[in-house]
Amino acid sequence: MATVTTQMIKDLRERTQAGMSDCKKALTECDADMEKAIEYLRKKGIAQAAKKATRIASEGVIANYMHGSRIGVMVELNCETDFVSRNPDFQTFAREVAMQVAAMSPQYVSQDEIPASVIEQEKAIRMEQARLQKKPDPVLQKIVDGQMAKWFKEVCLLDQTWIKDPDGKKDIKSLLMDLIGKIGENIKLRRFVRYEVGEGLAKRADDFVEEVKRQAGQS
């Protein structure tokens, strides 16, 4: 069986907008054949999400989640029709995302929102730290690229691993693509806001992710 590489998964994701786990599965099932993998995703209805991405999505809901009385989140999730905005799966997804924001505190919806100056600053900091290891430049670049990929998964909502996935493999974008494929409309996570009592002030550290997981019955 042919080897499925990370680059192949990335290329398939860029071509179909399907989630990483879906792309890996498609390539594995199709013996690393890119065209067959695309066809596989289309048959599953996953790749169709990319075709819907250009449609106007101006309906939707603003979902909210309160964790006790100290953390509050609002998320705007858009769709094409008011009918879909009332769909139980659509509303459940919106609430799941609000809980994700509460637990993981992302800074952006996607990488596209991050200012270029911020990305360059983060890269520069990591490169300076990597140079202390006194390794060849190509190796240093790989180290920085790996660290940046990890940082994106921390600060970008769509790249974050879903807190309710027991295997820790499914990200929020994959969930979104699954929902688009199921409902058949363009759906977009437009924006979110997160408030925490005492934010920015000195306070005791809590493992909030574990607390949310316990509430969700995942631990």
C-alpha positions in Angstrom: 0.0 0.0 0.0 1.3 3.5 -0.9 2.3 5.8 1.9 0.0 8.7 2.7 2.2 11.8 3.5 1.3 14.9 5.4 1.8 17.0 2.3 -0.7 14.8 0.4 -3.3 15.3 3.1 -2.6 19.0 3.0 -2.9 19.2 -0.8 -6.2 17.2 -0.8 -7.6 19.5 1.9 -6.7 22.6 -0.1 -8.5 21.1 -3.2 -11.6 19.9 -1.4 -11.8 22.0 1.8 -12.6 18.7 3.6 -11.2 18.1 7.1 -7.8 16.7 7.8 -9.1 13.4 9.1 -11.5 13.0 6.2 -8.6 13.6 3.7 -6.4 11.1 5.4 -9.1 8.5 5.4 -9.9 9.2 1.7 -6.2 8.8 0.7 -5.8 5.7 2.8 -8.9 4.1 1.3 -7.8 5.1 -2.2 -4.2 3.9 -1.9 -2.8 7.5 -1.9 -4.4 8.2 -5.4 -5.3 11.9 -5.3 -8.0 11.9 -8.0 -9.6 8.8 -6.6 -9.5 10.4 -3.1 -11.3 13.5 -4.4 -14.0 11.3 -6.0 -14.3 9.4 -2.7 -14.9 12.6 -0.8 -17.4 13.8 -3.4 -19.4 10.6 -3.1 -19.5 11.0 0.6 -20.8 14.6 0.1 -17.8 16.1 1.9 -16.1 17.8 -1.0 -19.3 19.4 -2.1 -18.9 21.8 0.8 -16.3 23.6 -1.1 -18.7 24.3 -4.0 -21.2 25.8 -1.6 -18.6 28.2 -0.1 -19.3 31.0 -2.6 -23.0 31.2 -1.9 -24.3 34.1 0.2 -24.9 33.2 3.8 -26.7 36.0 5.5 -29.2 34.2 7.7 -28.3 32.3 10.9 -28.2 32.5 14.6 -26.3 34.0 17.5 -25.7 31.2 20.0 -24.6 31.8 23.5 -23.0 29.7 26.2 -22.6 30.6 29.9 -20.2 28.7 32.1 -21.6 29.5 35.5 -21.5 33.2 36.0 -17.8 33.8 35.1 -17.5 33.0 31.4 -19.8 34.0 28.6 -19.6 33.4 24.8 -21.6 34.5 21.8 -21.0 33.0 18.4 -22.5 34.1 15.0 -23.1 31.2 12.7 -24.5 32.0 9.2 -26.4 30.0 6.7 -28.3 30.7 3.5 -31.9 30.4 4.6 -34.0 31.0 7.7 -35.3 27.5 7.4 -31.8 26.1 8.1 -31.2 28.5 10.9 -34.0 26.7 12.8 -32.5 23.2 12.0 -31.7 21.3 15.2 -28.3 20.2 13.9 -27.4 23.7 12.9 -28.3 25.1 16.3 -26.5 22.3 18.1 -23.4 23.0 16.1 -23.6 26.7 17.0 -23.8 25.8 20.7 -21.0 23.3 20.5 -18.8 26.0 18.9 -19.7 28.4 21.7 -18.6 25.9 24.3 -15.4 25.3 22.3 -14.7 29.1 22.5 -15.4 29.1 26.2 -13.0 26.2 26.8 -10.2 26.9 24.4 -10.3 30.8 24.2 -9.3 31.2 20.5 -8.2 34.6 19.2 -9.4 34.3 15.6 -11.9 32.3 13.6 -9.4 31.3 10.9 -5.8 31.9 9.9 -7.1 34.4 7.3 -8.0 36.8 10.1 -4.5 37.0 11.6 -2.7 40.2 10.5 0.5 39.4 8.5 2.5 41.5 11.0 1.4 39.2 13.8 2.4 36.1 11.9 5.8 37.5 11.0 6.4 38.5 14.6 5.5 35.0 15.8 7.8 33.5 13.2 10.7 35.8 14.2 10.3 35.0 17.9 10.4 31.2 17.2 13.3 31.5 14.8 15.4 33.4 17.4 14.6 30.6 19.9 15.3 27.9 17.4 18.7 29.4 16.6 19.8 28.7 20.1 19.8 25.0 19.2 22.6 25.8 16.6 21.2 23.6 13.9 21.4 24.1 10.1 19.0 26.6 8.6 16.8 24.1 6.8 16.3 22.2 10.1 15.6 25.5 11.9 12.9 26.3 9.3 11.2 23.0 9.8 11.2 23.5 13.5 9.7 27.0 13.2 7.1 25.7 10.7 6.1 22.9 13.1 5.8 25.4 16.0 3.7 27.8 13.8 1.3 25.0 12.9 0.9 24.2 16.5 0.3 27.9 17.3 -2.4 28.2 14.6 -4.2 25.2 16.2 -4.1 27.1 19.5 -5.3 30.5 18.3 -7.6 29.7 15.3 -11.1 28.4 16.2 -11.4 26.4 12.9 -8.1 24.7 13.4 -8.7 23.7 17.0 -9.3 20.1 18.0 -12.8 19.6 19.1 -12.9 19.2 22.9 -15.5 16.5 22.7 -13.6 14.3 20.3 -12.3 11.4 22.5 -9.6 10.6 20.0 -8.4 14.2 19.7 -8.4 14.0 15.9 -11.4 16.0 14.7 -11.1 19.8 14.3 -13.9 22.4 14.2 -13.5 22.9 10.5 -14.1 19.2 9.9 -17.3 19.5 12.0 -18.3 22.4 9.9 -17.7 20.6 6.6 -19.7 17.6 7.9 -22.6 19.9 8.7 -22.5 21.6 5.3 -22.5 18.2 3.6 -25.4 17.1 5.7 -27.6 20.2 5.4 -26.7 21.2 1.9 -26.2 24.9 2.4 -23.2 27.2 2.8 -22.5 27.7 6.5 -20.0 30.1 7.9 -18.6 30.8 11.3 -18.5 34.5 11.1 -17.4 35.8 14.5 -17.4 35.2 18.2 -16.9 37.1 21.4 -15.7 35.7 24.8 -15.9 37.4 28.2 -14.4 36.1 31.4 -14.8 37.7 34.8 -11.5 39.1 35.9 -9.9 38.7 32.5 -6.5 40.3 32.4 -6.3 40.4 36.2 -4.2 38.1 38.4 -6.3 35.0 39.4 -5.9 31.3 40.3 -5.4 29.0 37.4 -8.2 26.4 36.6 -8.1 23.5 34.2 -11.2 24.8 32.4 -10.9 22.4 29.5 -11.2 19.4 31.8 -14.1 21.1 33.5 -16.0 21.5 30.2 -15.1 17.9 29.2 -16.5 16.6 32.5 -19.8 18.5 31.9 -19.9 17.0 28.4 -19.3 13.5 29.8 -16.0 13.1 28.0 -13.8 12.5 31.1 
